[in-house]
């Protein structure tokens, strides 16, 4: 999810997402007048399959398998560690399967489907999938794995939460992440992939998964958040800075203007995050250049949400010209100007000889479940259901595809 707090840490980079962070996705579901869950048709007892964009490879080489595995390429089985390459020439493109430098077989153009009787080892990391699809897209190779939804979710929790955190934090996030995934699956039905394995959708890793993550998914199996009989697009982020954001202030979609995505007035106990308050600085001249003004002298809050979180700021330059920006845009502009900021909620801005000293709050968009706040609530004895009710006020918990 947007700026999940592990996304900047130097841990295993088995999954490479796009470099662009914090894209406002929004969800396209409609909320009015529906009486039943508006979900993809499926047999209730059958676990849905989610297509996850695992890798964007800048090079045209992918390593799959090891000495004990079989890879099916073009329907034929090949044993051992193999390499997939993609070459584009004037007459067309070619996928090749190689062992060392020996070409075993080829396929002309199109997308490439690989399967295996066992879990795939991809560039040295094992993923719980035996079906991969590859395509060439805008100079990159997209590697997409097909996962059972419940098999996918532990890899999300593994990447999004700290290892020592409380089981109830894991369970709350399992339900939120499942809900978010199902909405994205519906929004992108029929597409080459449903979600990216990055903070743009949900962070995700393969490899060894800790027990608390797998147990949290198992204990909440099939359960989702709903509002008005639809699955909620359950956004979450690392730290809200003490006051939640409203989804509708950030993503202009009718589905986002609903009570469960609007936060609630009680303060969120996420002070243990190192980004609960953050400090940064930026050149007023550079920031002005990013927003089409002269050198910025001040950034002032001009509008807050009902919980006291600023949603609109006014920037003023050295000639007194002003420009109003929503917090998410301010965050982008600050980053573009070279500031190391973690949210768009600036609490204070002091101008010292052309340099703006910033104090801000939170990490991520602040909508929905706050991960650090959830952990504090779990530590204080709250159940995962109660944690969800505070993160998504008014939402119900229901079984989606059958217990
Ligand atoms: Zn919080």
Boltz pocket constraint, residues with backbone or C-beta under 6 A from the ligand:
constraints:
  - pocket:
      binder: B
      contacts: [[A, 238], [A, 239], [A, 240], [A, 241], [A, 242], [A, 243], [A, 268], [A, 269], [A, 270], [A, 370], [A, 371], [A, 372], [A, 373]]
      max_distance: 6.0
